[in-house]
Amino acid sequence: MKFIHTADLHLDSPLRGLSSYADAPAERLRTATRDAFERLVTVAIEEKVDFMVIAGDVYDGDWKDFNTGLFFVRQMGRLRQAGIPVYLLYGNHDADSEMTKGLELPDNVHAFASRKADTFRIEPLKVALHGRSFKVAATVENLVPSYPMPVPGWLNIGVLHTALEGNNEHAKYAPCSVAELQAKGYQYWALGHVHEHWIERGDTTIAYPGNLQGRHIKETGARGALLVSADAGEITEIERIEVDVLRWHALSVDVSACDDLRSAVRLVGQSLEQLLATAPAGLPLAVRVSFTGQCAAHAALASDEGQLRQEVIAQAVALDPDRIWIEKVRVSTTAPAAPATAGSDDAQDALDALHDLAASAHADPEFLQAIHAEWQVLLEKLPHDVLLAAPELAELRQADSPLIAERVRQAAPVLMARVAPGSAPAA
């Protein structure tokens, strides 16, 4: 017996921060979450799985376009025609969705109730699935105690949308501990909500499949679902299925050995070529490039990030314009240490103070607010076409504290490189 465990489809979720980039592959990005789920349904049919479990967040919050819901119904219909039942639990995003309340699903889809935990039994397979959907998005109580006792002699699968305790990357919905899940006596816990792939094996297997499709640079690497095999009431094998149609990468390139901008850019091109060679054939890549290291080219790299982005894009286009898209270019290099000279102590003290200010900016809301106010005055004076041509400037108009702190951090090395003791004066 085998089944597919998936979660966090987030169908039609916007891939954030991309609309301002004129060279973004908009159509491919717009349909990525749908395409990934369609690929998963195809795998389920080809593998002839016995059923599919969806552990929450089919939709992406208060999304009003019913075409999203109709797409999901159509995919459920494909599974129905193949004789594959689906056991669906609604998560925090689904609780906010109009589709959750308004669309009738095919009769092969069995949705867990939200008032109390449900149990669905598959008699021929001796499988019992236990789950409880979210009634409201902010479900912050522990739901595990409300789940029923396991059915003796059967394979018991708990379906739960939870962050688990100790996971700081996600909202603390339906919190519980690994020990509580193990104590329940189920053989498998099909979890959702956390977007990273994670499995703990033992008498009780606890698993997150991760989301099906990375949507931004914080969701890098392969994405997909789990194909779970069982025999005689025990989990025997878990295989990861990769179905993402576009993959995000954070590419860090150490340019410490580079003496000038041109050699640093060439090194990035070589790194992009290696990335292409190791990625699955034909899979498009969205890449954020970060220059790192202490190098003589630091000032040249940091002086014009807009021009540097174009240089990096040129490297990507030369390799494969259909497979690589440069999402962003970051300069995180530092200038070589200048030899101490007489009379430089005061200047070095000032540079140290500037460095400390940049490092602590994120923890000083009054400073960030003052910087933000100064930016707004300058940005309001810029022509509209300049803002359109420079997405980074447009972002600053709506910047929040973390982004302001990051911009201060990026600006500090540029200033330090220009005013460091022994550096040449600006022309």
Buried (B, 14 or more C-beta within 10 A) or exposed (E): BBBBBBBBBBBBBBBEBBEBBEEBBEEBBBBBBBBBBBBBBEBBBEBEBBBBBBBBBBBBBEBEEEEBBEBBBEBBBBBBEBEBBBBBBBBBBBBBBBBBEEBEBBEBBBBBEBEEBBBBEBEEBBBBBBBBBBEEBEBEEBBBEEBBEBBEEBBBBBBBBBBBEEBEEBBEBBBBBBEBBBEBEBBBBBBBBBBBBEEEEEEBBBBBBBBBBBBBBEBBBBBBBBBBBBEEBEBEEBEBBBBBBBBBBBBBBBBBEBEEBEBBBBBBBEBBBEBBEEBEEEBBBBBBBBBBBEBBBBBBBBBBBEEBBEBBBEBBBEBEEEBBBBBBBBBBBBBEEBEEEEEBEEBBEEBEEBBEEBEEBBEBEEBBEEBBEEBEEEBEEEEEEEBEEBBBBBBBEEBEBEBBBBBBBBBBBBBBBBBBBEEEEEE
